């Protein structure tokens, strides 16, 4: 079984090969390849982290999700949780009874 470092190296190598197979005319320097690999990784991590944070805000009742047929959902602050959101942003703990409340629950 490969070590964690070796597994990461193989994964990155596969990513590079996959990109070059999909774009056979592509050519770049080491710096160029490293940059697009890093940017792609950061973007994917940022998207995944943002999605996780958004889901947490919905779960905790800070945001309301409006599903629109045939379109992407939109999100907005639950007006009833405005004070709790301000408390959270100011670094104080939100009261437990509020932090576990789901959106729509009053």
C-alpha positions, -999 to 999 in steps of 0.1 A, spaced: 0 0 0 15 34 -10 23 59 17 1 90 21 27 111 3 30 86 -25 -8 84 -29 -10 122 -31 18 122 -57 0 96 -78 -33 116 -75 -16 148 -87 2 129 -115 -32 115 -126 -47 150 -125 -20 163 -147 -22 134 -172 -60 137 -173 -58 174 -181 -32 168 -209 -52 140 -223 -83 162 -225 -62 191 -240 -35 173 -261 -22 206 -276 -16 221 -241 19 228 -230 31 247 -200 61 253 -177 65 238 -143 53 271 -127 23 272 -151 13 237 -143 18 242 -105 -3 274 -107 -33 259 -124 -31 228 -102 -30 249 -71 -57 273 -83 -79 244 -92 -74 227 -59 -81 260 -40 -112 266 -60 -126 231 -54 -117 233 -17 -133 268 -15 -165 256 -32 -168 226 -10 -161 246 22 -186 273 11 -213 247 5 -206 231 39 -209 265 56 -241 273 37 -256 240 47 -246 247 83 -263 281 83 -295 266 69 -294 238 94 -289 262 123 -317 284 110 -297 315 101 -306 313 64 -337 305 45 -335 285 13 -360 293 -15 -362 266 -41 -374 280 -75 -386 255 -101 -361 251 -129 -335 274 -112 -309 273 -85 -321 279 -49 -316 313 -34 -306 320 2 -314 349 25 -311 357 61 -340 346 83 -352 379 96 -361 363 129 -325 352 134 -309 387 127 -299 392 164 -285 357 167 -265 363 135 -251 395 149 -242 378 181 -224 350 162 -205 376 141 -194 394 172 -179 363 187 -203 357 214 -221 323 218 -256 320 205 -279 306 231 -281 268 227 -319 269 223 -315 291 193 -285 275 177 -302 241 174 -334 255 159 -340 247 123 -352 272 97 -390 276 98 -392 265 134 -405 293 157 
